[in-house]
Amino acid sequence: LFVAIPSDGKMTRGTTLLLFFALTVVGQALTPTTVLTTIDQARLKSVFENARPFTDLASAHYSILGLKLLGAQIPNTQDNCLYLKSSVDYKSPESLYYASSATKALGKCELSNLNAQNTLQAAIKDGVDVPTLFFVVSALTNLGLPVNSNEVVNALTEALKSDDSILSGSMALHIAAQLSKEADVKVIFESIEDLVAQADEVGDDYLQFEGDLGLTSFFVGGAYRLAGHLNKAPLILEEQAVKFANYLLSRKHVQSPKNAYDVVAGLSTMANNKFHLPVCITRESPMTVSSAQSKIQVRVSNVMSGSLGKLTVKADSAERKEDSAVVLSNSALTAAPKDNTLYELDFLKTKAGRGFYTIDFSVTADKPDSRLIGLSGAQVEVKVVTTVNVEEVELSLEDKDQSTPPRVTKVTYPSKVGSNLSGDHHQNLVMKFLLKDTADKSAMEAHQAFVRLTNKRTKQEVIFVAEPDEDHVYKFELDIGASAKEHFNSLSGLYAMDLVVGDALIQNPFAWNVADVALKFPEDAATSDEKPNLYQPRPEIQHMFREPEVRPPAAVSTTFTALVLLPVLILLGLWIKLGVNIANFPLSLSAIGFHIGLGSILVLYYLFFVQLNMFDTLKYLAILGTLTFLAGNRLLGSIANKRKK
């Protein structure tokens, strides 16, 4: 590994970090997980078209530019132009930015440059913030008006000192990309590395900023736009570029015009730049591979499903998940005749048996292109299916005491046993069969193998699982007597016996009516024809409250009340004996109100004890307490004034 060192003999911080990461990711490979298909692009196109009639300049901006990026025709160009001209606010840089971007995309639609120029140039002043500066520079560029690069750089440097957010940093990248090449934007270009370091990694495949689609797309566009303007590779690792692309692709199912534009704008940048072009390898054919469809088709393209030129595509390996068996290695794919992004591989030529496979692909450009990244490590999953045949099918009714030899009946799929079988609770019903892969004639096991017994009259179904042994021979055994009540509700009668076989790798799953069996259950068991209704109403549950405790005799209650009131009588008697003097009782409204209030509160407590609930009591107490407090406060004030005199 060789690294170019600058002429001053010092390695820049970005070069050092790139070297470090290059050494740490050797042997690792990351490729895009999906692609923006033509179907996805058509859906996003409809999102942009459905934004009309426009309700604001922003929605018109996103809709028109989104269609432009997709290469779609913009409908009603003249009407759109009239709307933009009538809606633009020439005193707002933001409004001018949206309108000028949209009119530039429309073509043959011009705004009033004189009114716009006065507003935009006046906005570049001391204290201008980064968003305003972005709107101003972008609008001036869209309108073809001159931009004072040095003035903008100075204003941008000052604005970034007070706002170092990711959004402002991304806007700075877009601003710098629109200045003259002589402008000193080295610091802004190097900030790409710092901004990438703030990105959040989700799992091992995605890189994004704060879960914000718009912010992530805006940064990606700004970083590669400035890098292209300066003709210098951005300080973004190849693996990081792929992770940014993966995140943008993961959000391709958005519904709003703004989010749709963010997806298209970000992916358009990843598909058209001078430095990093992620290579997408996705399966185009169905996942299922069979004798009727043995070829696998993969699409090799950029993130927008565009061509990457002539390529050599190889399947490095194909491994079966079940046992890790490798069925091919280093097999070249052939290019499809009418589409230079499609490549084919006849997978069954490898004699791959049934199973799930993971195929690793790698790509090499016929003409070396350093921009291509994610050239190896792409994986595509397929499954090889087969048809199955059922053989060596035997039905028998065996006595539990083995007093007589079992009666064995053989049947061939898909025929049915000609006569009804008959069994009672003294016997076991046994079925044996073998499943064979028709491709290689080998015995196989299915994920689902059931025996279904259906009552001919009531249509009640009972399903049992058939289990294979070590030789892959399936066996089903039913103890008729033991299963009578649990499974059949002891309902004797004629039952249809079906064999049901299915599997993800079986192309011809089937439900085969093998025979009709007359089952006779014990006579003393319940023989109700009706299946118990599990959903009928249950008997009503009557809640029983606890009976109240017995109250004490009235004499006890009366005596207790008298004892409670006795202290009051004693108090009154002592007052009389001592000669209480009430001559000083002030006959004022506050005095009378205070004492009446106290008495009312005592009466309220009594009513709470015998009649009122807590909530009513609190309501009345709040009223009485407030009045008593005010009257008492005034009474105490008047007594204090009299004492001072």
C-alpha positions in Angstrom: 0.0 0.0 0.0 1.5 3.3 -1.1 0.4 6.7 0.1 1.4 10.0 -1.6 3.0 12.4 0.9 2.7 16.2 0.2 5.8 18.1 -0.8 6.3 19.5 2.7 6.8 16.0 4.0 3.7 16.0 6.2 0.6 13.9 5.9 -2.7 15.7 6.3 -5.1 14.6 8.9 -7.6 13.3 6.3 -4.9 11.3 4.5 -3.8 9.7 7.8 -7.4 8.7 8.7 -8.0 7.3 5.2 -4.8 5.2 5.6 -5.9 4.0 9.0 -9.4 2.9 7.7 -8.0 1.4 4.6 -5.8 -0.9 6.7 -8.6 -1.8 9.1 -11.1 -2.8 6.5 -8.9 -4.9 4.3 -10.8 -8.1 3.4 -14.2 -6.6 4.2 -16.7 -5.9 1.5 -19.9 -3.9 1.5 -22.3 -3.6 -1.4 -25.7 -1.8 -1.8 -28.6 -3.9 -0.4 -31.1 -2.9 -3.1 -31.6 -0.5 -6.0 -34.1 2.1 -7.2 -35.9 0.1 -9.8 -37.8 1.4 -12.7 -41.0 0.5 -10.8 -39.8 2.6 -7.8 -39.0 5.5 -10.2 -42.4 5.3 -11.7 -44.0 5.4 -8.3 -41.9 8.4 -7.2 -42.8 10.1 -10.5 -46.5 9.7 -9.6 -45.8 11.3 -6.2 -44.4 14.3 -7.9 -47.2 14.5 -10.5 -49.9 14.2 -7.7 -48.4 17.3 -6.0 -50.4 19.5 -8.4 -52.2 21.8 -8.0 -49.4 23.4 -6.0 -50.2 25.0 -2.7 -46.8 26.6 -2.1 -43.5 27.3 -3.8 -41.7 24.6 -1.9 -43.9 21.8 -3.1 -43.6 23.2 -6.7 -39.8 23.2 -6.3 -39.7 19.6 -5.1 -42.1 18.3 -7.7 -40.5 20.0 -10.7 -36.9 19.2 -9.7 -37.9 15.6 -8.8 -39.3 15.0 -12.3 -36.3 16.7 -13.9 -33.9 14.3 -12.0 -35.9 11.3 -13.1 -35.7 12.4 -16.7 -39.5 12.6 -16.9 -41.5 15.1 -18.9 -42.8 18.0 -16.7 -46.5 18.5 -17.5 -48.2 21.8 -17.9 -45.0 23.8 -18.2 -46.7 27.1 -19.0 -49.1 26.8 -16.1 -46.2 25.9 -13.8 -44.3 29.0 -14.9 -47.2 31.3 -14.3 -47.7 29.9 -10.8 -44.0 30.4 -9.9 -44.1 34.0 -11.2 -47.2 34.9 -9.4 -46.2 33.2 -6.1 -42.6 34.4 -5.7 -41.9 37.0 -3.0 -39.1 39.2 -4.3 -38.3 40.3 -0.8 -37.6 36.8 0.5 -34.3 35.0 -0.4 -35.9 31.7 0.5 -38.9 32.3 -1.8 -36.5 33.4 -4.6 -34.4 30.2 -4.1 -37.4 27.9 -4.5 -38.8 29.8 -7.5 -35.4 30.2 -9.3 -34.6 26.5 -8.9 -37.9 25.5 -10.4 -37.9 28.0 -13.2 -34.3 27.0 -14.2 -35.5 23.3 -14.3 -38.5 24.3 -16.5 -36.5 26.4 -19.0 -37.9 29.3 -20.9 -39.3 30.7 -17.7 -37.6 33.8 -16.3 -38.1 35.8 -13.1 -37.5 39.5 -12.8 -33.7 39.5 -12.3 -33.6 43.2 -11.3 -36.0 42.9 -8.4 -34.3 39.6 -7.3 -30.8 41.0 -7.5 -31.5 43.9 -5.3 -32.9 41.7 -2.6 -30.2 39.0 -2.8 -27.2 41.2 -2.8 -28.6 43.3 0.1 -28.9 40.1 2.2 -25.1 39.5 2.1 -24.2 41.6 5.1 -22.6 41.3 8.6 -24.5 38.9 10.8 -26.2 36.9 8.0 -26.9 33.3 9.0 -26.0 30.3 7.0 -29.5 29.3 5.7 -30.0 32.9 4.3 -26.6 32.8 2.7 -27.4 29.4 1.1 -30.7 30.8 -0.3 -29.0 33.9 -1.6 -26.0 32.2 -3.3 -28.2 29.5 -4.8 -30.8 32.0 -6.2 -28.0 34.2 -7.7 -26.5 31.1 -9.4 -29.9 29.9 -10.7 -30.6 33.4 -12.1 -27.2 33.7 -13.7 -26.3 36.8 -11.6 -22.8 37.5 -10.4 -21.7 36.3 -6.9 -18.9 38.0 -5.0 -17.0 34.9 -3.9 -14.7 36.6 -1.4 -17.5 38.4 0.3 -19.5 35.2 0.6 -16.6 33.3 2.0 -16.0 35.9 4.7 -19.7 36.0 5.6 -19.9 32.2 5.6 -16.8 31.9 7.9 -18.4 34.3 10.4 -21.8 32.6 10.3 -20.3 29.1 10.9 -18.6 30.3 14.1 -22.0 30.7 15.7 -23.7 27.8 14.0 -21.8 24.6 13.6 -24.7 22.2 13.1 -24.7 19.5 10.5 -27.4 21.3 8.4 -25.3 24.5 8.4 -22.2 22.5 7.5 -24.0 20.9 4.6 -25.3 24.2 3.4 -21.7 25.5 3.5 -20.7 22.7 1.1 -23.4 23.7 -1.4 -22.5 27.4 -1.1 -18.8 26.7 -1.6 -19.6 24.6 -4.7 -21.2 27.6 -6.3 -18.3 30.0 -5.8 -15.4 30.6 -8.2 -12.6 28.1 -8.2 -10.2 30.8 -7.0 -12.2 31.2 -3.7 -10.5 29.8 -0.6 -12.8 27.0 0.5 -10.2 24.6 1.8 -11.5 24.7 5.4 -15.1 24.0 4.2 -13.9 21.1 2.0 -12.0 19.5 4.9 -15.1 19.8 7.1 -16.6 16.9 5.1 -14.5 14.6 7.2 -15.8 16.1 10.4 -19.4 15.9 9.3 -19.1 12.3 8.3 -17.7 11.5 11.7 -21.0 12.8 13.2 -23.1 10.4 11.2 -25.0 7.7 13.0 -24.3 4.1 11.9 -27.3 1.8 11.9 -26.3 -1.9 12.0 -23.5 -2.6 9.6 -25.1 -1.4 6.5 -26.5 2.1 7.0 -25.1 5.6 7.7 -27.3 8.6 8.3 -27.7 11.9 10.2 -30.1 11.8 13.1 -32.6 9.6 11.2 -33.3 12.6 8.9 -33.7 11.7 5.2 -33.5 15.3 4.0 -30.4 16.1 6.0 -28.6 13.0 4.9 -29.5 13.5 1.2 -28.5 17.2 1.5 -25.1 16.4 2.9 -24.4 13.7 0.3 -25.3 16.1 -2.5 -23.2 18.9 -1.0 -20.1 16.8 -0.4 -19.9 15.4 -3.9 -21.0 18.7 -5.5 -18.1 20.5 -3.8 -15.7 17.7 -4.5 -16.6 17.8 -8.2 -16.2 21.6 -8.2 -12.7 21.3 -6.8 -11.9 18.1 -8.7 -10.7 16.5 -5.4 -12.0 13.3 -3.9 -14.1 13.9 -0.8 -12.9 12.6 2.5 -15.5 9.8 2.5 -14.4 6.2 2.5 -15.8 3.8 -0.1 -17.6 1.8 2.6 -19.1 5.0 4.0 -20.3 6.0 0.6 -22.1 2.6 0.2 -23.7 3.0 3.6 -25.0 6.4 2.7 -26.4 4.9 -0.5 -28.0 2.0 1.5 -29.8 4.4 3.8 -31.2 6.5 0.9 -32.3 3.3 -0.8 -34.0 2.1 2.4 -36.2 5.2 2.3 -37.4 4.8 -1.3 -41.0 4.0 -0.3 -41.8 7.6 0.9 -45.0 9.3 -0.1 -44.5 13.1 0.3 -43.0 15.2 -2.6 -40.2 16.6 -0.3 -39.1 13.1 0.9 -39.4 11.7 -2.6 -37.2 14.5 -3.9 -34.6 13.9 -1.1 -34.4 10.2 -2.1 -34.1 11.0 -5.8 -31.6 13.8 -5.3 -29.4 11.8 -3.0 -29.4 8.7 -5.2 -28.9 10.8 -8.4 -25.7 12.1 -6.7 -24.5 8.6 -5.9 -25.2 7.5 -9.5 -23.5 10.6 -11.2 -20.3 11.8 -9.6 -16.6 11.7 -10.3 -15.5 9.7 -7.3 -17.8 6.9 -5.9 -20.3 4.9 -7.9 -21.7 2.1 -5.8 -22.4 -1.1 -7.9 -25.8 -2.7 -7.2 -26.2 -6.4 -7.8 -29.8 -7.5 -7.4 -31.8 -10.5 -8.4 -34.1 -9.8 -11.3 -35.6 -13.3 -11.8 -37.9 -15.0 -9.3 -36.2 -16.5 -6.3 -37.4 -20.0 -7.3 -35.2 -22.1 -9.6 -36.7 -25.2 -11.1 -36.3 -27.4 -14.2 -38.7 -25.2 -16.0 -36.9 -22.0 -15.0 -33.2 -22.9 -14.5 -31.6 -19.5 -15.2 -30.9 -16.8 -12.6 -30.9 -13.2 -13.8 -29.2 -10.5 -11.9 -29.1 -6.8 -12.6 -25.8 -5.0 -12.3 -26.3 -1.3 -12.3 -25.8 2.0 -10.4 -28.2 2.9 -7.6 -30.6 4.4 -10.2 -30.7 1.2 -12.3 -28.5 2.8 -14.9 -25.8 1.1 -16.9 -22.2 1.0 -15.8 -20.8 0.0 -19.1 -19.4 -3.4 -20.1 -18.7 -5.6 -17.1 -17.5 -9.1 -16.3 -19.8 -10.6 -13.7 -18.8 -13.8 -11.9 -20.5 -16.1 -9.4 -17.6 -16.6 -6.9 -19.5 -19.3 -5.0 -22.9 -20.8 -4.3 -23.4 -22.4 -0.9 -26.4 -24.4 0.3 -27.6 -23.1 3.7 -28.6 -26.5 5.0 -25.2 -28.2 4.9 -22.8 -25.4 3.6 -22.1 -27.5 0.5 -20.5 -25.4 -2.3 -22.0 -26.3 -5.7 -20.1 -23.8 -7.9 -17.1 -21.4 -7.9 -15.8 -18.8 -10.2 -18.5 -19.2 -12.8 -18.9 -16.3 -15.4 -22.4 -15.0 -16.2 -23.5 -14.2 -19.7 -24.9 -10.7 -20.6 -28.5 -10.6 -21.7 -28.8 -9.7 -25.4 -31.2 -6.7 -25.1 -30.2 -5.2 -21.7 -26.6 -4.5 -20.8 -27.5 -4.4 -17.1 -28.8 -8.0 -17.0 -26.6 -11.1 -16.6 -27.7 -14.7 -16.6 -26.5 -17.9 -15.0 -27.9 -21.4 -15.6 -27.9 -22.6 -12.0 -29.1 -26.1 -12.6 -26.1 -26.9 -14.8 -24.2 -27.2 -11.5 -26.4 -30.2 -10.6 -27.6 -28.2 -7.5 -30.1 -30.2 -5.6 -33.1 -28.8 -3.8 -32.4 -26.3 -1.1 -31.8 -22.7 -0.3 -28.6 -21.2 -1.7 -26.5 -18.0 -1.1 -24.6 -16.9 -4.2 -21.7 -14.5 -4.0 -21.0 -12.3 -7.0 -18.1 -10.0 -8.0 -17.8 -7.5 -10.9 -14.9 -6.3 -13.0 -15.1 -3.4 -15.4 -13.8 -4.2 -18.9 -12.4 -0.7 -18.9 -10.8 0.0 -15.4 -12.9 2.6 -13.6 -11.7 3.7 -10.1 -15.1 5.2 -9.3 -16.8 1.8 -9.1 -17.1 0.6 -5.5 -18.8 -2.5 -3.9 -17.5 -4.7 -6.7 -17.4 -7.9 -4.6 -19.3 -9.4 -1.7 -22.8 -9.0 -3.2 -25.1 -11.9 -2.2 -28.2 -13.2 -3.8 -30.4 -15.9 -2.3 -32.3 -18.4 -4.4 -34.1 -21.7 -3.7 -34.0 -24.8 -5.9 -37.4 -26.6 -5.9 -38.3 -30.0 -7.1 -41.3 -32.2 -7.6 -42.1 -35.0 -5.2 -43.7 -38.4 -5.6 -45.2 -40.5 -2.9 -44.4 -44.2 -3.0 -44.7 -47.5 -1.1 -48.0 -46.4 0.5 -49.5 -49.0 2.9 -52.6 -48.9 5.0 -53.3 -51.5 7.7 -55.6 -52.1 10.6 -53.8 -53.9 13.4 -55.3 -55.6 16.4 -53.9 -54.3 19.7 -53.5 -57.8 21.1 -51.9 -59.0 17.8 -54.2 -62.0 17.8 -54.6 -61.8 14.1 -52.2 -60.7 11.3 -52.7 -57.0 10.2 -54.8 -56.4 7.0 -52.4 -54.5 4.7 -53.8 -52.5 1.8 -51.4 -51.0 -0.8 -52.4 -48.0 -2.9 -50.6 -46.0 -5.6 -50.7 -42.2 -5.8 -53.1 -40.6 -6.9 -55.5 -43.5 -6.8 -57.9 -44.2 -3.9 -58.5 -47.5 -2.1 -61.5 -49.0 -3.9 -63.5 -50.3 -0.8 -64.0 -48.7 2.6 -61.8 -49.7 5.4 -63.3 -50.5 8.8 -61.8 -50.3 12.2 -63.0 -50.3 15.9 -61.6 -49.3 19.2 -59.7 -52.6 19.5 -57.5 -51.7 16.6 -54.8 -49.3 15.4 -55.0 -47.5 12.1 -51.5 -47.4 10.5 -50.3 -45.7 7.4 -46.7 -45.8 5.9 -45.3 -44.0 2.9 -42.1 -42.7 1.3 -41.5 -39.3 -0.4 -39.1 -39.3 -3.3 -37.4 -36.4 -5.1 -38.3 -36.9 -8.8 -35.1 -35.2 -9.9 -32.6 -37.6 -8.3 -34.9 -40.4 -7.0 -33.7 -39.9 -3.5 -35.8 -40.2 -0.4 -36.7 -36.8 1.2 -38.5 -35.3 4.1 -41.2 -32.6 3.8 -41.7 -29.8 6.2 -45.4 -30.5 6.4 -46.8 -34.1 6.3 -50.3 -34.5 7.7 -53.0 -37.1 7.8 -56.4 -35.6 7.9 -59.6 -37.5 8.9 -62.9 -35.8 8.0 -66.3 -37.0 9.1 -68.3 -37.4 6.0 -71.6 -36.3 7.6 -70.6 -33.5 10.0 -67.4 -32.3 8.1 -65.5 -32.3 11.4 -61.8 -32.5 10.7 -59.1 -34.1 12.8 -55.5 -33.6 11.7 -52.4 -35.7 12.8 -48.7 -35.3 12.0 -46.9 -38.1 10.2 -43.3 -38.5 11.4 -40.4 -39.9 9.4 -37.9 -42.4 10.8 -34.1 -42.6 10.2 -34.7 -44.1 6.7 -37.1 -41.2 5.8 -40.1 -43.6 5.9 -43.1 -41.8 7.2 -45.5 -43.6 9.6 -48.8 -42.6 11.0 -50.4 -44.7 13.8 -53.8 -44.0 15.4 -55.0 -45.8 18.5 -58.8 -45.7 17.7 -59.9 -46.4 21.2 -57.6 -44.0 23.0 -58.3 -41.1 20.7 -62.1 -41.5 20.6 -63.1 -38.9 23.1 -60.1 -36.5 22.8 -60.0 -36.1 19.0 -63.3 -37.4 17.7 -65.8 -36.6 20.4 -66.6 -40.4 20.2 -68.5 -39.8 17.0 -68.5 -43.1 15.0 -69.0 -43.0 11.3 -67.3 -42.8 7.9 -64.2 -40.7 7.7 -62.3 -39.5 4.6 -58.6 -40.1 5.1 -56.3 -37.6 3.3 -52.6 -37.3 3.0 -51.4 -33.6 2.9 -47.8 -32.9 2.0 -46.2 -29.5 1.5 -42.8 -27.8 1.7 -41.1 -24.5 0.5 -38.9 -26.7 -1.8 -41.7 -28.8 -3.2 -43.2 -27.6 -6.5 -46.2 -29.9 -6.4 -47.7 -29.9 -2.9 -50.8 -32.1 -2.7 -53.8 -33.2 -0.6 -54.5 -36.9 -1.6 -57.7 -38.7 -0.6 -56.2 -42.1 0.1 -59.2 -44.0 1.5 -62.5 -43.9 3.3 -62.4 -45.4 6.8 -65.4 -46.4 9.0 -64.4 -45.9 12.6 -66.4 -47.4 15.4 -65.8 -46.1 18.9 -66.7 -47.6 22.3 -70.5 -47.9 22.8 -70.5 -46.5 26.4 -68.8 -43.3 25.2 -70.7 -40.2 24.4 -72.0 -40.3 20.9 -73.4 -36.8 20.4 -73.6 -35.8 16.8 -73.0 -32.2 17.7 -69.6 -30.8 18.3 -69.5 -29.0 21.6 -70.0 -25.2 21.1 -67.1 -23.5 22.8 -68.7 -20.1 22.3 -72.1 -20.5 23.9 -72.9 -18.2 26.9 -71.8 -19.5 30.2 -74.1 -19.4 33.3 -74.3 -16.0 34.9 -72.0 -15.5 37.9 -73.9 -13.9 40.8 -71.6 -11.8 42.9 -72.2 -12.2 46.7 -71.3 -9.2 48.9 -70.1 -9.8 52.4 -73.0 -9.5 54.9 -72.6 -6.4 57.2 -71.6 -7.0 60.7 -74.3 -7.0 63.4 -74.8 -3.6 65.0 -74.6 -3.2 68.8 -77.8 -2.8 70.8 -79.4 0.7 70.9 -78.6 1.1 74.6 -74.9 0.7 74.0 -75.0 3.4 71.3 -77.0 5.8 73.4 -74.7 5.4 76.4 -71.6 6.0 74.2 -73.3 9.2 72.7 -74.0 10.4 76.3 -70.4 9.9 77.3 -69.2 11.8 74.3 -71.5 14.8 75.1 -70.8 14.7 78.8 -67.6 16.9 78.6 -69.7 19.6 76.8 -72.2 19.6 79.7 -69.4 19.8 82.2 -67.9 22.8 80.4 -71.2 24.6 80.4 -71.6 23.9 84.1 -68.2 25.2 85.0 -68.8 28.4 83.0 -72.0 29.0 84.9 -70.3 28.3 88.2 -67.4 30.7 87.4 -69.7 33.3 86.1 -68.8 33.7 82.5 -68.9 37.3 81.4 -70.2 37.7 77.8 -70.6 41.5 78.0 -67.5 42.0 76.0 -68.8 40.0 73.1 -68.7 42.4 70.1 -72.0 42.6 68.3 -70.4 43.0 64.9 -71.0 41.3 61.6 -67.5 39.7 61.7 -67.9 38.3 65.2 -71.3 36.9 64.5 -70.2 35.5 61.2 -67.1 33.8 62.7 -69.1 32.0 65.4 -71.8 31.0 63.0 -69.2 29.7 60.7 -67.6 27.6 63.4 -70.9 26.2 64.4 -71.8 25.4 60.7 -68.5 23.5 60.3 -69.4 21.4 63.3 -72.8 20.7 61.9 -71.3 19.8 58.5 -69.0 17.2 60.3 -72.1 15.7 61.8 -73.9 15.6 58.4 -70.8 13.9 56.9 -71.1 11.3 59.6 -74.7 10.5 59.0 -75.6 11.5 55.4 -73.1 13.3 53.1 -70.2 11.7 51.2 -66.6 13.0 51.2 -66.9 15.0 47.9 -70.0 16.9 48.9 -68.5 17.6 52.4 -65.3 19.0 50.9 -67.4 21.2 48.6 -69.4 22.7 51.4 -66.4 22.9 53.7 -64.5 25.0 51.1 -67.3 27.6 51.1 -67.8 27.6 54.9 -64.1 27.6 55.7 -63.4 30.6 53.4 -66.2 32.7 55.0 -65.2 31.7 58.5 -61.5 32.5 57.7 -62.4 36.0 56.4 -64.7 36.7 59.3 -62.2 35.5 61.9 -59.4 37.5 60.4 -61.5 40.7 60.6 -62.6 39.9 64.1 -59.1 39.4 65.4 -58.0 42.7 63.7 -60.7 44.7 65.4 -59.9 43.1 68.9 -56.2 44.1 68.4 -57.1 47.7 67.5 -59.3 48.0 70.6 -56.4 46.8 72.8 -54.0 49.4 71.3 -56.5 52.2 72.2 
